[in-house]
Amino acid sequence: MPLSDIKTRISAAEAAAGRIPGSTTLIAVSKVQPNERVEDVLNQGHRCFGENRVQEAAGKWPMFRERFDGIDLHLIGPLQTNKARQAMELCNAIHSLDRPKLAKTLARLAQEIGHCPDLFVQVNTGEEEQKAGILPADADGFIADCRALDLPVRGVMCIPPVDEEPALHFALLAKIAARNGLEGLSMGMSADFETAIALGATHIRVGSAIFGERTPD
């Protein structure tokens, strides 16, 4: 689907929800996409992208940043502590702050480097054993702990279970954000971003609807 069609759908969803036009950031998820597809989206003027793996981002985005100004890179996949410094140097935002050890590592590195990307706490709204993220019952305490470390927590993120109604999870995430005074809501993907916008998403993560399906090598 053309990028312009996705942006038209975003605008329509914002209007239907009574949202301010342009209040939703589209993160074009470029993970495991060939460079020519990414470059095509860049040539259309889009600048906000999401990657799942630090190693892949490091092999792709320094090159693109030499050629395109204003790239806003978001890490949306799990982050190992040994990749934290590289992620902080590469990315404008990290959406997968999901455990105390990582929070402490980011806080230490922020002091050493002198800056920190915007952070989103990943909440495991479905309480799935195989999925990363802070449990909903622990989210308030974890957010408070991150703030005590002077980390720039801007919002929360979730990935709903594939077999459940996403609106329930988006609503839960919005409640967690509201009671913690957080404006950022990273939620909604290709199949459900309009529902997420209706429930307040500030960042949506859309990959296949923009780039087409891609099977990793």
Secondary structure as a PSIPRED ss2 file (coil, helix, strand):
# PSIPRED VFORMAT (PSIPRED V4.0)

   1 M C   1.000  0.000  0.000
   2 P C   1.000  0.000  0.000
   3 L H   0.000  1.000  0.000
   4 S H   0.000  1.000  0.000
   5 D H   0.000  1.000  0.000
   6 I H   0.000  1.000  0.000
   7 K H   0.000  1.000  0.000
   8 T H   0.000  1.000  0.000
   9 R H   0.000  1.000  0.000
  10 I H   0.000  1.000  0.000
  11 S H   0.000  1.000  0.000
  12 A H   0.000  1.000  0.000
  13 A H   0.000  1.000  0.000
  14 E H   0.000  1.000  0.000
  15 A H   0.000  1.000  0.000
  16 A H   0.000  1.000  0.000
  17 A C   1.000  0.000  0.000
  18 G C   1.000  0.000  0.000
  19 R C   1.000  0.000  0.000
  20 I C   1.000  0.000  0.000
  21 P C   1.000  0.000  0.000
  22 G C   1.000  0.000  0.000
  23 S C   1.000  0.000  0.000
  24 T C   1.000  0.000  0.000
  25 T E   0.000  0.000  1.000
  26 L E   0.000  0.000  1.000
  27 I E   0.000  0.000  1.000
  28 A E   0.000  0.000  1.000
  29 V E   0.000  0.000  1.000
  30 S C   1.000  0.000  0.000
  31 K C   1.000  0.000  0.000
  32 V C   1.000  0.000  0.000
  33 Q C   1.000  0.000  0.000
  34 P C   1.000  0.000  0.000
  35 N H   0.000  1.000  0.000
  36 E H   0.000  1.000  0.000
  37 R H   0.000  1.000  0.000
  38 V H   0.000  1.000  0.000
  39 E H   0.000  1.000  0.000
  40 D H   0.000  1.000  0.000
  41 V H   0.000  1.000  0.000
  42 L H   0.000  1.000  0.000
  43 N H   0.000  1.000  0.000
  44 Q C   1.000  0.000  0.000
  45 G C   1.000  0.000  0.000
  46 H C   1.000  0.000  0.000
  47 R C   1.000  0.000  0.000
  48 C E   0.000  0.000  1.000
  49 F E   0.000  0.000  1.000
  50 G E   0.000  0.000  1.000
  51 E E   0.000  0.000  1.000
  52 N C   1.000  0.000  0.000
  53 R C   1.000  0.000  0.000
  54 V H   0.000  1.000  0.000
  55 Q H   0.000  1.000  0.000
  56 E H   0.000  1.000  0.000
  57 A H   0.000  1.000  0.000
  58 A H   0.000  1.000  0.000
  59 G H   0.000  1.000  0.000
  60 K H   0.000  1.000  0.000
  61 W H   0.000  1.000  0.000
  62 P H   0.000  1.000  0.000
  63 M H   0.000  1.000  0.000
  64 F H   0.000  1.000  0.000
  65 R H   0.000  1.000  0.000
  66 E H   0.000  1.000  0.000
  67 R H   0.000  1.000  0.000
  68 F C   1.000  0.000  0.000
  69 D C   1.000  0.000  0.000
  70 G C   1.000  0.000  0.000
  71 I C   1.000  0.000  0.000
  72 D E   0.000  0.000  1.000
  73 L E   0.000  0.000  1.000
  74 H E   0.000  0.000  1.000
  75 L E   0.000  0.000  1.000
  76 I C   1.000  0.000  0.000
  77 G C   1.000  0.000  0.000
  78 P C   1.000  0.000  0.000
  79 L C   1.000  0.000  0.000
  80 Q C   1.000  0.000  0.000
  81 T H   0.000  1.000  0.000
  82 N H   0.000  1.000  0.000
  83 K H   0.000  1.000  0.000
  84 A H   0.000  1.000  0.000
  85 R H   0.000  1.000  0.000
  86 Q H   0.000  1.000  0.000
  87 A H   0.000  1.000  0.000
  88 M H   0.000  1.000  0.000
  89 E H   0.000  1.000  0.000
  90 L H   0.000  1.000  0.000
  91 C C   1.000  0.000  0.000
  92 N C   1.000  0.000  0.000
  93 A E   0.000  0.000  1.000
  94 I E   0.000  0.000  1.000
  95 H E   0.000  0.000  1.000
  96 S E   0.000  0.000  1.000
  97 L E   0.000  0.000  1.000
  98 D C   1.000  0.000  0.000
  99 R C   1.000  0.000  0.000
 100 P H   0.000  1.000  0.000
 101 K H   0.000  1.000  0.000
 102 L H   0.000  1.000  0.000
 103 A H   0.000  1.000  0.000
 104 K H   0.000  1.000  0.000
 105 T H   0.000  1.000  0.000
 106 L H   0.000  1.000  0.000
 107 A H   0.000  1.000  0.000
 108 R H   0.000  1.000  0.000
 109 L H   0.000  1.000  0.000
 110 A H   0.000  1.000  0.000
 111 Q H   0.000  1.000  0.000
 112 E H   0.000  1.000  0.000
 113 I H   0.000  1.000  0.000
 114 G C   1.000  0.000  0.000
 115 H C   1.000  0.000  0.000
 116 C C   1.000  0.000  0.000
 117 P C   1.000  0.000  0.000
 118 D E   0.000  0.000  1.000
 119 L E   0.000  0.000  1.000
 120 F E   0.000  0.000  1.000
 121 V E   0.000  0.000  1.000
 122 Q E   0.000  0.000  1.000
 123 V E   0.000  0.000  1.000
 124 N C   1.000  0.000  0.000
 125 T C   1.000  0.000  0.000
 126 G C   1.000  0.000  0.000
 127 E C   1.000  0.000  0.000
 128 E C   1.000  0.000  0.000
 129 E C   1.000  0.000  0.000
 130 Q C   1.000  0.000  0.000
 131 K C   1.000  0.000  0.000
 132 A C   1.000  0.000  0.000
 133 G C   1.000  0.000  0.000
 134 I E   0.000  0.000  1.000
 135 L C   1.000  0.000  0.000
 136 P H   0.000  1.000  0.000
 137 A H   0.000  1.000  0.000
 138 D H   0.000  1.000  0.000
 139 A H   0.000  1.000  0.000
 140 D H   0.000  1.000  0.000
 141 G H   0.000  1.000  0.000
 142 F H   0.000  1.000  0.000
 143 I H   0.000  1.000  0.000
 144 A H   0.000  1.000  0.000
 145 D H   0.000  1.000  0.000
 146 C H   0.000  1.000  0.000
 147 R H   0.000  1.000  0.000
 148 A H   0.000  1.000  0.000
 149 L C   1.000  0.000  0.000
 150 D C   1.000  0.000  0.000
 151 L C   1.000  0.000  0.000
 152 P C   1.000  0.000  0.000
 153 V E   0.000  0.000  1.000
 154 R E   0.000  0.000  1.000
 155 G E   0.000  0.000  1.000
 156 V E   0.000  0.000  1.000
 157 M E   0.000  0.000  1.000
 158 C C   1.000  0.000  0.000
 159 I C   1.000  0.000  0.000
 160 P C   1.000  0.000  0.000
 161 P C   1.000  0.000  0.000
 162 V C   1.000  0.000  0.000
 163 D C   1.000  0.000  0.000
 164 E C   1.000  0.000  0.000
 165 E C   1.000  0.000  0.000
 166 P H   0.000  1.000  0.000
 167 A H   0.000  1.000  0.000
 168 L H   0.000  1.000  0.000
 169 H H   0.000  1.000  0.000
 170 F H   0.000  1.000  0.000
 171 A H   0.000  1.000  0.000
 172 L H   0.000  1.000  0.000
 173 L H   0.000  1.000  0.000
 174 A H   0.000  1.000  0.000
 175 K H   0.000  1.000  0.000
 176 I H   0.000  1.000  0.000
 177 A H   0.000  1.000  0.000
 178 A H   0.000  1.000  0.000
 179 R H   0.000  1.000  0.000
 180 N C   1.000  0.000  0.000
 181 G C   1.000  0.000  0.000
 182 L C   1.000  0.000  0.000
 183 E C   1.000  0.000  0.000
 184 G E   0.000  0.000  1.000
 185 L E   0.000  0.000  1.000
 186 S E   0.000  0.000  1.000
 187 M C   1.000  0.000  0.000
 188 G C   1.000  0.000  0.000
 189 M C   1.000  0.000  0.000
 190 S C   1.000  0.000  0.000
 191 A C   1.000  0.000  0.000
 192 D C   1.000  0.000  0.000
 193 F H   0.000  1.000  0.000
 194 E H   0.000  1.000  0.000
 195 T H   0.000  1.000  0.000
 196 A H   0.000  1.000  0.000
 197 I H   0.000  1.000  0.000
 198 A H   0.000  1.000  0.000
 199 L C   1.000  0.000  0.000
 200 G C   1.000  0.000  0.000
 201 A C   1.000  0.000  0.000
 202 T C   1.000  0.000  0.000
 203 H E   0.000  0.000  1.000
 204 I E   0.000  0.000  1.000
 205 R E   0.000  0.000  1.000
 206 V E   0.000  0.000  1.000
 207 G C   1.000  0.000  0.000
 208 S H   0.000  1.000  0.000
 209 A H   0.000  1.000  0.000
 210 I H   0.000  1.000  0.000
 211 F H   0.000  1.000  0.000
 212 G C   1.000  0.000  0.000
 213 E C   1.000  0.000  0.000
 214 R C   1.000  0.000  0.000
 215 T C   1.000  0.000  0.000
 216 P C   1.000  0.000  0.000
 217 D C   1.000  0.000  0.000
